[in-house]
């Protein structure tokens, strides 16, 4: 009887270990990174916080206003044409008209809701490290809140130029920084997906 009891007990222990091993949670870090990066691919980092309209004109003596546009002229994204601008209906003022070049059009992200408006986007966020996640389950419908750090990846060459970084406050800092963020994901039949369907509220351009 004792030998039989030991045999039954041994079998039970092996069964429990085997079942527990099958149910052991898998490391989802890679899947979470992929899901968040896919989401951020839709929302690149851009120079202006809001889309701007092109072409546009600015007085040649308005140094602060034309400085960022001139920097983009230096990078071949914009053309600059001298024009005469009327001020207060009668005063003629020397101005520059800025518009997209061929290179500019290939780097321009149009605003689908406002024809003529758009932005120059220079990089996208890329998850560096997943610091923590709190998955509520392993079946579709489960959610997790992921705390992670990110940097900027695939930076355009024109955004790395010293002239551009000097003209756009905060650009150099944005490219060098490691930031921290929190995002909620939901588990679907196709894997983890970011719940948000809109642009991140903490997304920021480098110019107002």
C-alpha positions in Angstrom: 0.0 0.0 0.0 2.8 2.4 0.9 4.6 1.7 -2.4 1.3 2.2 -4.3 0.7 5.5 -2.4 4.1 6.8 -3.3 3.6 5.9 -7.0 0.3 7.7 -7.1 1.7 10.7 -5.3 4.7 10.9 -7.7 2.4 10.7 -10.7 0.2 13.5 -9.3 3.2 15.7 -8.7 4.4 15.1 -12.3 1.0 15.9 -13.6 0.7 19.2 -11.6 4.2 20.3 -12.8 3.3 19.5 -16.4 0.0 21.4 -16.3 1.6 24.3 -14.5 4.4 24.4 -17.1 1.8 24.5 -19.9 0.0 27.5 -18.3 3.2 29.5 -17.6 2.7 33.0 -19.0 4.9 33.8 -22.0 7.1 36.9 -22.2 5.0 39.3 -24.3 7.6 42.1 -24.4 8.4 41.7 -28.1 4.7 41.5 -29.1 3.9 44.6 -27.0 6.8 46.6 -28.6 5.7 45.6 -32.1 2.1 46.6 -31.4 3.0 50.1 -30.0 5.5 50.7 -32.8 2.9 49.8 -35.4 0.6 52.4 -33.8 3.2 55.1 -33.8 4.0 54.4 -37.5 0.6 56.1 -38.1 1.6 59.2 -36.1 5.0 60.5 -37.1 6.8 63.4 -35.3 6.4 66.6 -37.3 7.9 70.1 -37.2 4.7 72.0 -36.4 2.2 71.1 -33.8 -0.6 71.9 -36.2 -0.6 71.6 -40.1 0.5 74.7 -41.9 -0.7 76.1 -45.3 1.6 76.4 -48.3 2.4 78.6 -50.2 2.7 81.5 -47.7 4.4 84.9 -47.7 6.4 86.6 -45.0 8.1 90.0 -44.9 11.9 89.8 -45.4 12.6 91.9 -42.3 10.5 89.5 -40.1 13.6 87.5 -39.2 12.0 85.3 -36.5 9.2 84.2 -38.8 11.2 83.5 -41.9 14.1 81.7 -40.2 12.5 78.2 -40.1 11.3 78.6 -43.7 14.8 79.7 -44.9 16.3 76.7 -43.1 13.9 74.4 -45.1 15.0 76.3 -48.3 18.6 75.4 -47.4 17.5 71.7 -47.2 15.8 71.9 -50.6 12.3 71.3 -49.2 11.0 74.8 -50.0 11.5 77.4 -52.8 11.9 81.1 -51.9 10.7 83.7 -54.3 11.0 87.5 -53.6 7.6 89.3 -53.9 6.1 92.6 -52.9 3.5 92.5 -50.2 0.9 95.1 -49.5 0.6 96.2 -45.9 -2.3 98.4 -44.7 -3.6 98.6 -48.3 -1.0 101.1 -49.4 2.4 100.3 -48.0 4.6 98.1 -50.2 6.8 95.6 -48.4 9.5 93.3 -49.6 8.6 89.7 -48.8 9.4 86.1 -49.6 7.0 83.5 -50.9 7.6 80.0 -49.8 6.3 76.9 -51.6 7.1 73.2 -51.9 9.9 71.9 -54.2 9.8 68.4 -55.7 11.9 67.2 -52.7 9.5 69.0 -50.4 6.5 67.3 -51.8 8.0 63.9 -51.3 8.6 64.8 -47.6 5.3 66.6 -47.1 2.5 65.0 -45.2 -0.8 66.5 -46.4 -3.7 67.1 -44.0 -6.5 65.0 -45.5 -9.2 67.3 -44.0 -7.7 70.6 -45.1 -6.5 70.9 -48.8 -3.3 72.9 -49.0 -2.3 72.2 -45.4 0.3 69.7 -44.2 3.5 69.2 -42.2 7.0 68.1 -42.6 7.4 64.9 -40.5 10.9 63.8 -39.7 10.8 60.6 -37.5 8.6 58.3 -35.6 8.6 56.9 -32.0 10.2 53.5 -31.4 9.9 51.6 -28.1 13.2 51.2 -26.3 12.3 49.3 -23.2 9.1 47.9 -21.7 9.3 48.8 -18.0 6.1 47.1 -16.9 2.7 45.7 -18.1 -0.4 44.6 -16.3 -2.2 42.1 -18.5 -5.7 41.2 -17.3 -5.7 37.8 -19.1 -4.5 35.7 -22.0 -7.8 35.6 -24.0 -9.1 38.1 -26.7 -10.6 41.0 -24.9 -7.9 41.2 -22.2 -6.2 44.5 -21.7 -2.8 45.6 -20.5 -1.4 48.9 -19.5 2.2 49.2 -20.7 4.8 51.6 -19.2 7.7 52.0 -21.5 10.5 54.3 -22.8 10.9 55.4 -26.4 13.3 57.3 -28.7 12.9 58.6 -32.2 13.8 56.4 -35.2 14.3 56.7 -38.9 15.1 60.4 -38.6 15.2 62.2 -42.0 18.5 63.6 -43.1 17.2 67.2 -43.4 16.1 67.1 -39.7 19.6 66.2 -38.6 21.2 69.2 -40.4 22.6 71.9 -38.0 20.7 74.6 -40.0 17.4 72.9 -39.4 18.0 72.2 -35.7 19.1 75.8 -35.1 16.0 77.2 -36.8 13.5 74.8 -35.0 13.6 75.1 -31.3 13.5 71.8 -29.5 14.4 69.6 -32.5 17.8 68.6 -31.3 16.4 67.9 -27.9 13.6 65.8 -29.3 16.0 63.7 -31.3 18.3 63.0 -28.4 15.8 62.4 -25.7 14.6 59.1 -24.2 11.0 59.6 -23.1 8.6 57.6 -20.9 5.0 56.9 -21.8 2.0 54.7 -20.8 -0.3 53.1 -23.3 -3.3 50.7 -23.0 -3.5 47.7 -25.4 -6.2 45.2 -26.0 -5.7 41.5 -27.0 -7.4 40.7 -30.2 -7.5 37.6 -32.4 -4.6 39.2 -34.3 -2.6 39.9 -31.2 -2.1 43.0 -29.1 -3.4 46.3 -30.4 -3.2 49.8 -29.0 -6.7 50.8 -27.9 -6.4 54.5 -29.0 -7.4 55.2 -32.6 -6.4 58.8 -32.6 -3.2 60.8 -32.5 -1.5 60.6 -29.1 -2.4 63.6 -26.9 1.3 64.0 -25.8 2.5 64.2 -29.4 4.3 67.5 -29.9 5.9 69.4 -32.7 8.9 71.6 -32.2 7.2 74.8 -33.4 3.9 76.1 -32.2 
